Amino acid sequence: MADHGIEVLVFDVFGTVVDWRSALLAEYRALAARKRWSVDGQRFLERWESVRRATFDRVNDGSMPGINLSRIYRHRLDEVVDEFGLGGLDDAERDAFTRAWCRPDPWPDSLPALHRLQRKFVLATLTNSDFAWAVAMARLVGLPWDCVLTAELFDRYKPAPQTYDGALALLDVAPERAMMVACHNYDLAAAAAHGMRTACARHSSRARSSAQSRRRINARRATGRSLPPISASSPSGWAPEAARAMATGLPVSRLTPALPLFGRGASRLWNT
């Protein structure tokens, strides 16, 4: 695989590497069943995460002091529980439920893809998650990061310039030798504005269904038993042609716009 001068792949995590939405829904539904709540999980989750972007913007423009993502979600959980009139959830349970955000499963082919890429590139994160949460996610499911970088280190959230500049500085890499891999357009646009190469990862409904079917491991987590290895839907992981395309840095018009990323047909990758 030609690397075209790229040394470092910098990954967004939520949505790009892990399926956070399925994890939160599964944990909410289990909790709701125990507490006999009737509020729809999708609706609850939408309200829980609804303040995230507005809070990020306030931190980035300086109108609000820096605050970790875990604190944002913990405070918001109290508001949403009150909003829906849900009872029977003490502080310890609320703390534990908030930490569901750092317990998502990877997408089905994320692990083999990352292990394959690690042979060639330095793999780093650049996520709006807390530092502790990013480390917990990596340890829980074995994400093979060489370096964990989060917005917390820079007192700003993506897409603030300080996050991309800070990551490049800590990694001691020129922008043109680093590639941002993400599923969010705002993230890719901001990285490109800083001279980074970019790759857009999209997950199809097939990948989502496969990831959701693996939520069975939650029961093992709850009991503290060790987890079995997570199998991938494609043994080869990242398709060779997708990996080559990711490293080219060519305009989108010169790449096939439906290139598989995580296994056959499971997702899409094209250069932005």
N, C-alpha and C positions, 0 to 999 in steps of 0.2 A: 504494500500500500504506500503510495507516494504521500509524504507528509507536507510537501510544499512549504517548508519552513515553520510549520506549527509545532510548538513544543508543549503547550499547556492547553487542556480542555477545561473550561470553567463551567460548571453545571448549576443551573437552577435546580431545586430539589422538588418542592411541592408541585405536583402535576406533571413535571418533566420526568422525574425518576421514580417517585412514589405516588400511589393512588390514595391521596389523603381523604377524598370525599367518601369513598366506600368505607374506609376505616371509621370515620366519624359517624356515618349513618349506622353502621353495624353496632358501634358502642352505644350510640344513643338509643337504638331500638332495644338493645339488651337492658339498658337502664330503665327505659320507659316500661318495659314489660314487668320488671321488678317493682317499680313504683306505681304501676297501673296508671300511667299517663296516657292520654289519648291524642296528644298533639302530634301531627304528622312530622316525621323526621326531617324531610326535605325543608319544610317550612321552618322548623326549629333551627336547622343549620343555616339557612339563609339569613335569619335574624341574628344568629350568633356572629357570623362573619361580616355583617353589613357595615360595621364601623371601621373595619380594618384599613381600607384605602384612605378614608377621610383622616384617620389618625396618622397614617404614614405621611400624608400631605402636610399636616400641621407640624409634625416633627421636622420634616424636610424644609419647611419655610421658616422655621424658628419660632413659630407662634406657640409651640408646646415643647416642654423639656423632653429629652429623650426618654423613651419607655420601651421596655422589652415586649416582644410579641406575646410572651406568656402572660404578662401582666395585663395587656390589652384584652386578651381572651378571657382571663379569669374575671376581670371586672365586668366585662360584657356578659358573661354567663350569669352573674347575679341579676343583671338587668333583664335578661331574657326569661329567666326563671320567674321573676316577678311579673313580667309582662304577660306571660301565659298562665299565671296563677298556679304554678306547679309547686307542690309541697313535698316535704319529707326528704330533703336533700341537705345534709349538714355540711359544714365547711370542709371537713376532710374528704367527703365524697365529691364536693365541687372541685377541690384541688386535684383529686385523682382523675376526674372526668376531663378536666382541662388538659391534663397530660396525654389524653388520647390524641392530641395533635402531634405528638412525637412518637406515635405508635403505628404509623401507616405501613402497609405492605408495599414493596416495590412492584412496579409493573412486571408482568410475567417474564419478560426477557431482559430486564434491566441489569440483573447481576451478571449473567454471562457476557452481555455487551460491555459492561464496565470492566470486567476482568480481561476481556480481549483487548480493549483500548489501553488498559494500563500497561500492557507490554510495550507500547510505543510512545505513550504520552504521559505527562504528569496530569493527574486528575485532581481537581480542586472543586470545592463548592463556592458559590456566592449566592446565599439564600437570605431571605428576610426573616428566617427563623432565629430564635435564640441560639447562642453558641452551645449551651448545654443540651438543648433539644436536638440540634444537628448531630452532636456527638452520640446522644442516646439512640437516634435513628440509625446511625451507622453501625453501632455495636449490636443493636437488636437484630438486624437482618443481614449484617455483613457487607455493607456498602464499602467498597475498597478505596476510599479516598486517600490520596497522599497528603492532602491538606484540607482542613475545614476552615472556611472563611464565612462569616455571617455579617449581616448589617450591624449587629451589636458592636462589632469592633470599630465601626466608623461613625457611630452615633447618628446615622442617617439610614433611610431605607431606599432600596432600589425603587425608582430609577435615578436617585440623586447621584450627581457626578462623583461625589466622594467615595461611593461604594466601588465603582469600577476603577477609579484612579488608585484607591487604597489597595484593592486586590492586586492590581498589576504591580504596584510598588512592593508589596509584601512577597510576591512571587518572583520579583526581579526579572520581569519578562516584558519585552516590547509589545505594544498593543497588536501589531501585525503578526506576532508569533503566538498569540493567544486566541482561542475561539470560545465564544459564549454559546452554550447549548441550552435552549429554553423552549418552552411551549407558549410563552407570553410575548405578544408582539411588542409591548412597551419595553420589555427587558431587552429584546434583540435590537430595537431601534436605538436605545440608549447606549448599548455596548458598541454598536456600529459607529455611533457618533464619537466614540472615544478611540476609534481606529481598530477595534477588535474585529476579527472574523466572526461570523455568526452562523449557527445552524438551528433550524426550527424543527422541533420534535412534536409531532401530533399523534395522539393515541386514538385509535378507532374504537367503535362500540364493541368489536370482538375482543380487543385487548381489555377493555373495561370489564366485560363479562367474565373473562378468564381470571382477572385479578380479584373480582368480587367472589368468585367461587372458592378462592383460597382463604377466605376469612375464617375458615375453620380453625386456624392456628390461634385465634383469640382465646379459645378455651384453654389451650396449653399455656398461653401467657398468663392467664388468670390464675392458674394453679402453680405457676413457677417452674413447670417442667421444661426440660430442654426442648428446643425446636428441631424438627427434622430439616434436612437441607431443602431449600425451595427449588423445585424443578422448573425449567423453562419450557415454553411451548416450542422453541426452536433450539436444538442442541448446539447449533453453531453460533448462537447469539447474534451479534451485529452482522448483517449481511455484508460480504466483502465490497459489493458495489456501493452500498450505502456509506460504508466507512471511507471509501475512496472519494465519493462525492462530497462528504463532509469536509474533507481536507483540501479540496481544490480551491475554494475561495472564488469559484466562478459565479457570474451573475445567474439569477434564477432562470433566465431565459435559455441558458446553456445547459441546464440540468433537467433530467426527467422529473416532473413535478409530482410523482407518486412513488417515490423510491422507498422501499421498506427500511425501517430502522431497527425495531426490536422484533425480529423474526418475520416470517412470511406474512405480509399483509396486516401485521399487527399495528403498525404505526407508519408515519411518514417523516421523511427528512429531506429537506432541500435547503440550499444556501440562500440567505436573504441579503 
